[in-house]
Amino acid sequence: MLQDLKKSTEIAVDLEHHDYRSYYGIVCLMQVSTRQTDYLVDTLALRDDLVVLNEVFANPLIVKVFHGAFMDIIWLQRDLGLYIVSLFDTYHASRALGFPRHSLAYLLETFASFKTSKKYQLADWRVRPLSKAMSAYARADTHFLLNIYDQLRNKLIIENKLAGVLAESRNVAKRSFQYS
């Protein structure tokens, strides 16, 4: 996977986090998509091995597309020692473009004609093996995201709003985890 990601100019990333009965919670699953391949990464089993992803995640030549990365940035640092450089947050793009809603579900439906279910949003992502339905749900979160990114970026360019979204995304990526 690492070799494949290193060849990409942009990747889509999402996390599934579990925090029921926990102070900080824990990242249980990472979804990463290139234009050709979707990966589901078991962050519970591979926790100590994932720091190598900084070769990609901290590479400024590879755009990392997230939706609503505000907490993901913190969780990646805290649980996996991963840092994001060159973030494009589709949440901030949707706000800049004045969309009526800013959820990933709205973007999936509007730009990919894909209706997602919220059924697994609060599922226990620590469970292994993942069910087929949970795997499909997780995969969908990043599978369409690069296509959505393309469409949003084009709209932002037309409306001369790309620089503002990149600045907002940069501010999100600059967040750092600190134990309280």
Secondary structure, DSSP 8 states (H G I E B T S, - for coil): -HHHHHT-SEEEEEEEEE-TT-SS-EEEEEEEE-SS-EEEEETTTSGGGGGGGHHHHT-TTSEEEESSTHHHHHHIIIII-----SEEEHHHHHHHTT-S--SHHHHHHHHH-----STTTTS-TT-SS--HHHHHHHHHHHHTHHHHHHHHHHHHHHTT-HHHHHHHHHHHHT------
